[in-house]
Amino acid sequence: MFNLSNIDEILLSEMINRSHAAQELLTQSISFISLTEKEFIAVPEVQLNRFEKYGFDGTHKLDVALLFGTTGKCLGIEAKLGIERLN
């Protein structure tokens, strides 16, 4: 078995961006996606920026972020494609 830890974020992002079925599944599964927010893009390894009084160091990232057009909404996804950390 090969190690997925270095490619899982990129692989998951590409699957979401290229697969109409994956996009439909996400649209149907996530309740806050309205009809006007159906266009989104998946971006791997997104750095967390400072928000008001909260800050994050350089190691804090979202594995995959779904960015919703011009709404300013973002949904973070934790990518777990191996079996070791699921137990």
N, C-alpha and C positions, 0 to 999 in steps of 0.2 A: 504494500500500500504506500502511496506517495503522500507527502505532506501538503495539505491544502492551505496551511496558515498564511502563506504569502500571496496567494492568488484568490482567496475566497471573496474578498470585497470586490475586486475587479470582475471576477466571473459572475457574481450575483448582479452587479450593476449592468453588465452587458446583457445578461439574460432578461432583465426587466426592460431595458431599453429596446431590445430587438424583438421581443416576443409579445405579440398582440394578446395571446392567451394569458401571459403573466400580468400584463397591464390590466386586462379585464378582471382577473382574479383579485388584484389589489383594489381596483375601483369598487368591486362588489363587497369586499371584505372590510374595508376601512370606512367606518360610518361618517367621518367628517368630510369625506370627499364629495362635494356637491357637483351638480351638473356643470357648473362653470369651472371647476377645478380638475376636470378629467385629464388635462394635459400636464404631465409631469415628466421629469427626467431624474434618473438615478445616477448619483455621483459617488464614487468610492472615496473613503478615507477623508472625510471633511473635518477640518480643524474647527474646534469650538472657539468662538471669539468671546471677549468680555461682554457681559450683559449686566448693566447697571453696576451693582457692587460686587457681582460675582465674576471671578476670573478663572481661567483654566490654564494649566501648564501645557507645554508642547506635545505631551504624550496623550492628551485627551482628544480623541477623535470619534466621530460617528463612523462605524464600519461602512454603511451605505446611507446616504441621505436622499430622500425623495423630495425634490424641490418643485413646488407647485407654481408654475408660471409667474404671474405678476402679483399674486396674492400675498407673497411674503411668508407663506406657510412652508414648513419643513417637517418631515417625519423621519426620525432616525431609526435605522434597522441594524440590529446586531446580527452579523453573519456568522452562522455556525454550520459549516458543511462537513465537519468531521464527526466521528462518533465518540472520541475520547472525552470531550468536555460536556457531553450531553447527559452523562450518567450522574 
